[in-house]
Amino acid sequence: MSTGPGAASAPAPNPYNSSHAHDSSHTHDSPSARDSRKSSDAPRAPRKTSMFSSLKIRNYRLFFLGQVVSNTGTWMQRIAQDWLVLSLTGSSAAVGITTALQFLPMLLFGLYGGVLVDRLPKRPALLVTQASMAVTGLALAALTLTGHVQVWHVYLAAFAVGLATVVDNPARQSFVSEMVGPKQLQNAVSLNSANFQSARLIGPAVAGLMITGVGTGWAFLANGLSFVAPIAGLLLMRARELHVVERAPRGKGQLREGLRYVAGRPDLIWPIILVGFIGTFGFNFPVWLSAYADDIFHVGAGGYSLFNTVMAVGSLIGALLAARRGTARMRVLIAAAAAFGTLEVVAALAPSYWLFALLMAPIGVFGLTVNVTANTAVQMATDPAMRGRVMALFMMVFVGGTPLGAPVVGWVTDAYGARTGFALGGAISLTAAVTIGLALARVGGLRLAVGWHHGHPRVRFVPREELAPAA
């Protein structure tokens, strides 16, 4: 990057107020990275947009519709998988191990997956990963329907899906920008989350009916067949309408380059750390909700499905609200994370089945807000040439921390009860939100201001100079 007179006096980005402030020095950038950044560094004025504006783009519309079907199948398999393991073993820790195995590959190989995604064409890569996950679902269905399934089969299937996810997750995240371009990126990322949560409404409900009616094997079969939709959507896309992003060439040190890039950007590193804590300790719902359904309220698979469905309603509301939001601000991220942790602690102490079920809705709203806000903030702040590696790191800490957290949370749940395990996860999430919020405020030159506004107490962060005494 050239260092003209204006570059030296450019103000440092405020990571707390802006989600897409760019670093003013990229000493390790390649020429292709600098060229890519020219088209993405234009100032973006805060704006509200139509809730479904990115669906006007044909390629994204095909992608979106395919993902609706596939995500529904995925949620059916998740519910069936957790319930099958609990039925085979009677152990919450075993459910935690299954979840851990599914996300362990992301923890071990996630960064290398990001390097591959930056090198590979995204659409062919997604065709391979989607097809491999379809085969895994069909194999698990065959084992279950024939009565030969054992718990190690489920462990193996979960690990196989996790391996495919190492490439599939960052590829899907990065491919969104190629389909819609930078102007529609915020809206498309939010709609992706709304898509996922809409499927989460349908999938658990259908899975609950199938498990109680015909058995878990049919849910696995439905998931395997559901991948026909996204594969067809990818094949029907018009390549000429995609936004071209120059792929990174093969070379040494690309993984270290990506890590250095993130380490030098407070507006990237702090949101990633926050979602790492929340993903590791706050999102272990397969462990907690199955234990609440089985041990606390004794409501079986139907109750477990209801908990997931109510949470999905809240998550869908959070995603649609995010789709209308013009920017992804850090203050929204911190506030949502703090609310998410607080509500988990409250829900852990809920005395009745229906109160616990109802609390799943606001937990879904704030949990989804954390996910979408952090995801969008990181994507919009990242150079397109680095996006695969950065999103791989994001996904690695968000879901890759689960192999560390899920067995611990499962053990605590088994040893001390579901209420203690759930409350512990919420307390850690709340502590992380407060700590990182204060760190972001310090980096952004902000201070906590407590006062009254129109007769009501108000707590907010303001620039330090606003609190300085008048001269």
C-alpha positions, 0 to 999 in steps of 0.5 A: 500500500502506498504511504502518501501524506494522507495515509499517515494521518488517517484515524485508527478504526474504532472497532466498537462503533464500526464493524467494517473498519479496515486496517490502514497498513497491509504490509504482507498483502500480495498484489492480487489482495490489494487489487481485490481490496480496491473494490471492497474498501469503498465507504459504506453508509449505514442503511436499512435495506429490504428484508429479502433484497438479495433474493432478487439475485437468481444464483443466490435464490437457487442457493437459498432454496436448496439450503432450505431443504438441506438444512431441514434434513440436517436438523432432522438428523441432529435431533435423531442422532442425539436421541439415538445416542441417548437411547443407546447409552442413556448418557448425556456425556455420550451425546456430548462426545457425539457433538464433539466428534462432529466438530473436532475436525473443524478444531484440528483442520479448520485453518487448513480448510480455509487455505484450501477454500481461498485456493479452490473454486467455491462452487465445485468444492461445495458440490463435493462436500454436499455429496459427501454429506449425503452419502454419510446420511444415507449410510447411517440410515441403512444401518439404523433401518436394518437394526445394525446400528451401534453407538460407534457407527453414530460417532463415525458418521458424526466425525465424517460429517465434521471432515466435510464441514472443514471445507464446506463451512468456509466455502459456503460463507465465502461463496455468498459474496461471489453470488451477491456482491458486497452491497448485498452481503449483509442482507444475504448473510442474515437471510442465510441465518434466517434460512437455517433457523426456518429449517430448524423450525420444521426439522425438529418438529418433523424429526420428533414425529418420525422418531415417535412414529416410525423410528430414527432411521427414516430421519437419517434417510430424509437428510441424505435425500435432502442434499439433492436440492442444494446440489441441483441448485449449484448445478443450475447457477449461471457462472457468468453472473457470479462476482469474480474473486481472484483465488489465492495461488499456491504458496508457502506461509499462507496459513501464517499470513492469515493468522497475522492478518487477523492478529493485527485487526482488533475489529476481527480478533475480539469478535472471534474470541467472543464467539469462541467462548460462547460457541464452546460453553454456551451453545451445548444445547444437544447436551442440555435440552436432551437432559432437561427433556429426559431427566428434569421434566420427563417429556421424552423426544416430543419435549426435546423437539419442542424445546428446539422448535421454540428456540428456532422461532426466536432464532428466526425472529433474530435473523429477520431483524438482522436482515433489516439492520444496515450495519453490524455494530459491536455494541449490538454484539456485546449486548446480545452476548450478555443477554444470551448468557443471562437468559441461560442462567435464568432458564437453568433455574426455571421451575416449570416445563412451560416456563423453560420452553418459553425461555428458549425463544429469547435465548434463540433471539439473542444467540442468533443475533450474536452469530449473525452480527459477529459473522457479518462484522468479520466478513465485511471487515475482511479483504476478499483475498483473505476471506476463506482463511478468516472465515475458517478461523471464525468457524473453527473457534465458534464450532471447533471449540465444541469438542473441548466444551461439549464433553466437559459440559456433558460430564458436569451435567451427568455429575451435578445435574442439567441445571448446574451444567446449563447455568455454568454455560450461561455464566461463562458466556456472560463473563466473556461478553462483559470482559470483551466489551470492556476490552473493546471499549478500551481499544475504541477509546470509550468509557462507561457512562451511567446517567438518566435519560427522560427519567430512566436510567441509561448505561452506555459507552461514550468517547472519553473526551465527552466525559473529560471536564471542560477547560 
